[in-house]
């Protein structure tokens, strides 16, 4: 985030179809800012390569490990592609 909160509020109001001063826009923008601040505290601030390496740190046996999350997400995606589930899901949405 580069401090362009006013521009973000304007864009958010356009996307949501709400006036710029509505409570909905103010609440959502406050939530976005809070999430960004939290992520900046939790995610290590390193180089580009260091941020990728953070995906592969930890243990397979701990539920909050980045390695476990990365492998689980990648494995699910690979199995969906191998079984054709993505194609079937797409067809169901089009015909449905």
C-alpha positions in Angstrom: 0.0 0.0 0.0 1.5 3.3 -1.0 -0.7 5.6 1.0 -3.2 6.3 -1.7 -6.3 5.8 0.5 -8.3 8.6 -1.2 -7.8 7.0 -4.6 -8.6 3.6 -3.2 -11.8 4.9 -1.7 -12.8 6.5 -5.0 -12.2 3.2 -6.9 -14.0 1.2 -4.3 -17.0 3.4 -4.5 -17.1 3.0 -8.3 -16.8 -0.8 -8.1 -19.4 -1.1 -5.3 -21.8 1.5 -6.8 -21.9 3.4 -3.5 -21.4 7.0 -2.8 -17.8 7.9 -1.6 -19.0 9.0 1.8 -21.2 5.9 2.5 -20.6 3.9 5.7 -20.3 0.7 3.5 -17.3 2.2 1.7 -15.7 3.5 4.9 -16.1 0.2 6.6 -14.7 -1.9 3.7 -11.8 0.5 3.3 -11.0 0.3 7.0 -11.1 -3.5 6.8 -8.7 -3.5 3.7 -6.3 -1.2 5.6 -6.4 -3.3 8.7 -5.7 -6.5 6.7 -2.8 -4.9 4.9 -1.3 -3.7 8.2 -1.7 -7.2 9.7 -0.1 -8.9 6.6 2.8 -6.5 6.7 3.5 -7.6 10.3 3.1 -11.3 9.7 4.8 -11.6 6.3 8.6 -11.3 6.4 9.8 -8.2 4.5 12.6 -9.7 2.4 13.6 -9.7 -1.2 11.6 -11.1 -4.1 13.3 -14.4 -3.8 13.0 -14.4 0.0 9.2 -14.0 -0.2 9.0 -17.1 -2.5 11.3 -19.0 -0.2 8.9 -18.3 2.7 6.3 -20.5 1.0 8.6 -23.5 1.5 9.5 -23.1 5.1 8.2 -25.1 8.0 7.2 -28.7 8.7 4.7 -31.0 6.9 3.4 -32.0 10.3 2.4 -28.6 11.6 -0.9 -27.2 10.5 0.2 -23.6 10.3 3.3 -24.3 8.3 3.8 -22.5 5.0 5.3 -25.6 3.4 2.2 -27.7 4.3 -0.2 -25.0 3.0 1.8 -24.7 -0.2 1.9 -28.4 -0.9 -1.7 -28.9 0.1 -2.9 -26.1 -2.2 -0.7 -27.3 -5.1 -1.8 -30.9 -4.6 -5.5 -30.1 -4.7 -5.0 -28.0 -7.8 -3.0 -30.7 -9.6 -5.6 -33.4 -8.7 -8.4 -31.2 -10.0 -6.5 -30.7 -13.3 -5.7 -34.5 -13.6 -9.3 -35.6 -13.0 -10.8 -32.9 -15.2 -12.9 -31.6 -12.3 -12.2 -28.0 -13.4 -13.7 -28.7 -16.8 -16.7 -30.4 -15.4 -17.3 -27.6 -12.9 -17.0 -25.1 -15.7 -19.6 -27.0 -17.8 -22.0 -27.2 -14.8 -21.9 -23.5 -14.3 -22.5 -22.8 -18.0 -25.5 -25.2 -18.3 -26.9 -24.6 -14.9 
